[in-house]
Amino acid sequence: MSDATRDTNNDAAYFRAAAAPHEAREVNDMRAPADATHALHEQTYTPIFTPGSARRKELDEVLSRYPTKMAGLLPALWMVQHEHGWVSDDAMAEVAQVLELTPAYVKGVVTFYTMYHQHPVGRHFIQVCTTSPCNACGAEDVVDAFLKHTGCQELGQTSADGRYAVIEVECLGACGFATPVMINEDFIESVTPERVPEILAGLK
């Protein structure tokens, strides 16, 4: 069997597995352990790019700007994440089918970029910069304040009410405004522990 044939067969097998129940598939080692929410999502995934849907129209408009469908992969993944909160294996399979790519290729892109969530996270995804300049200005205290007031307790955990998840990140590009924080797509400068309750109270 040629390498090309073997690769094609492997991709086909992956696509069939992506459509099967969650329990029948392997979990990527880079993802967080599967939980009840994760398993439920895999069993009840609702496609978002069905013909005539708002998301399909949005994707078609994006694709009209590019010479190939592959070029629309990142925007398509963003649409999935905005819709479902994360990018599951089923979502990757749908994106692959719509863009005429292999599920393996889509998964490779998702696992390369840290901004795509491969497991469920809180509705408000909080990223706190803890690189050296921010750490020197008290970033760790800001992290502790977010963990305390969100009830997350530990980095990477989702709060019991499903509203929050807090992580540390390396450099948000605002060293002159320590401590910078990103909540979903909103950027907040000069965050101190004292400001945390007010910031959280302003989230819908």
C-alpha positions in Angstrom: 0.0 0.0 0.0 1.4 3.4 -0.9 1.8 6.2 1.7 -0.8 8.3 -0.1 -3.3 5.5 0.0 -2.5 4.8 3.7 -3.0 8.5 4.6 -6.3 8.6 2.8 -7.5 5.5 4.6 -6.4 6.9 7.9 -8.3 10.1 7.3 -11.4 8.2 6.3 -11.2 6.2 9.4 -10.8 9.3 11.5 -13.8 10.9 9.9 -16.0 7.8 10.7 -14.7 7.8 14.3 -15.6 11.5 14.6 -19.2 10.8 13.8 -19.4 7.9 16.3 -20.3 8.1 20.0 -17.7 9.8 22.2 -17.0 6.6 24.1 -15.7 4.9 20.9 -13.1 7.5 20.2 -9.7 8.2 21.7 -9.3 11.4 23.6 -6.4 13.7 22.5 -3.7 13.6 25.2 -3.5 17.4 25.0 -7.1 17.9 26.1 -8.4 18.0 29.6 -9.9 14.8 30.9 -13.4 14.2 29.6 -16.2 15.0 32.1 -20.0 14.6 32.1 -20.4 18.0 30.2 -17.9 16.9 27.6 -19.5 13.5 27.0 -23.0 15.1 26.8 -21.8 17.6 24.2 -20.3 14.8 22.1 -23.6 12.9 22.1 -25.8 15.9 21.3 -23.7 18.1 19.0 -25.8 20.3 16.7 -24.1 21.3 13.4 -24.0 25.0 12.9 -23.1 25.1 9.1 -26.3 23.5 7.8 -27.5 24.9 4.4 -29.4 28.2 4.9 -28.4 28.7 8.5 -27.1 32.1 9.7 -23.6 30.6 10.4 -23.4 29.0 7.0 -24.3 32.3 5.4 -21.6 34.0 7.5 -19.0 31.4 6.5 -20.0 31.6 2.8 -19.4 35.4 3.0 -16.0 34.8 4.6 -15.0 32.2 2.0 -15.9 34.6 -0.8 -12.8 36.7 0.2 -10.4 33.8 -0.3 -9.1 31.8 -3.2 -9.5 28.4 -1.4 -11.8 27.0 1.3 -8.8 26.1 3.4 -8.1 29.8 4.0 -11.4 30.1 5.9 -10.4 27.4 8.5 -9.5 29.8 11.3 -12.7 31.9 11.0 -14.8 28.8 10.8 -13.3 27.5 14.0 -13.9 30.8 15.7 -17.6 30.6 14.6 -17.8 27.1 16.2 -16.2 28.3 19.4 -18.5 31.3 19.6 -21.5 29.1 19.1 -20.6 26.2 21.4 -17.9 27.6 23.7 -15.3 25.1 22.6 -14.3 23.0 19.6 -15.1 19.3 20.0 -14.2 16.4 17.7 -17.7 16.5 16.2 -17.2 20.2 15.5 -13.9 19.5 13.8 -15.5 16.9 11.7 -18.2 19.3 10.6 -15.7 22.0 9.7 -13.6 19.5 7.8 -16.6 18.4 5.7 -17.8 21.9 4.9 -14.3 23.1 3.9 -13.4 19.9 2.1 -10.4 19.2 4.4 -9.5 16.1 6.4 -10.5 15.9 10.1 -6.9 15.2 10.8 -5.8 18.5 9.2 -8.4 20.4 11.2 -7.4 18.8 14.4 -3.8 19.6 13.8 -4.7 23.3 13.4 -6.9 23.3 16.6 -4.2 21.7 18.7 -1.6 24.1 17.4 -3.4 27.3 18.5 -4.0 27.9 22.2 -7.0 30.2 21.6 -9.2 27.2 20.6 -10.6 25.4 23.6 -10.6 21.6 23.2 -12.8 21.0 26.3 -15.7 23.0 27.9 -14.7 26.2 29.7 -16.5 28.8 31.7 -18.7 31.3 29.9 -16.2 34.0 30.9 -12.7 32.8 30.0 -10.2 34.9 32.1 -6.6 35.1 31.0 -4.2 36.9 33.4 -0.7 37.8 32.2 2.0 36.5 34.6 5.1 37.1 32.6 8.1 38.6 34.4 7.2 42.4 34.3 3.6 41.7 35.4 4.7 39.3 38.1 7.0 42.0 39.5 3.9 44.3 39.7 1.7 41.8 41.5 0.2 39.6 38.8 0.1 36.6 41.1 -2.1 38.5 43.6 -4.4 39.3 40.7 -4.6 35.6 39.8 -5.4 34.7 43.4 -8.1 37.4 43.5 -9.8 36.0 40.4 -9.6 32.4 41.7 -11.1 33.5 45.0 -14.0 35.7 43.7 -14.9 33.3 40.8 -14.9 30.2 42.9 -12.6 28.4 40.4 -10.1 27.5 43.2 -7.5 26.3 40.7 -6.2 27.5 37.4 -7.9 25.8 34.4 -10.9 24.7 36.4 -14.4 25.9 35.5 -16.4 27.3 38.4 -19.3 25.2 39.7 -21.9 27.6 38.2 -20.2 27.3 34.8 -19.6 31.0 34.5 -15.8 31.3 34.9 -12.5 29.7 34.1 -9.1 31.4 34.9 -5.7 30.7 33.4 -2.3 32.3 33.4 -0.8 33.4 30.0 2.6 34.6 28.9 2.6 38.2 27.8 -0.6 39.9 26.5 1.6 42.7 25.0 0.9 45.4 27.5 3.9 45.4 29.8 3.4 49.1 30.6 -0.1 48.5 32.0 0.4 45.7 34.5 -1.5 43.6 35.2 -3.3 43.1 31.8 -6.2 40.7 31.7 -8.3 39.3 28.8 -11.9 38.2 29.5 -13.1 36.5 26.4 -12.3 39.1 23.7 -12.2 42.1 26.1 -8.9 43.6 27.1 -8.5 45.2 30.5 -5.4 47.1 31.6 -3.9 47.9 35.0 -5.9 45.3 36.9 -5.2 45.1 40.7 -6.7 42.6 43.2 -8.9 45.4 44.5 -10.5 45.8 41.0 -11.4 42.2 40.5 -14.8 42.2 42.3 -15.9 45.2 40.3 -14.7 43.7 37.0 -16.6 40.4 37.7 -19.7 42.3 38.7 -19.7 44.0 35.3 -19.9 40.7 33.4 -23.2 39.6 32.0 
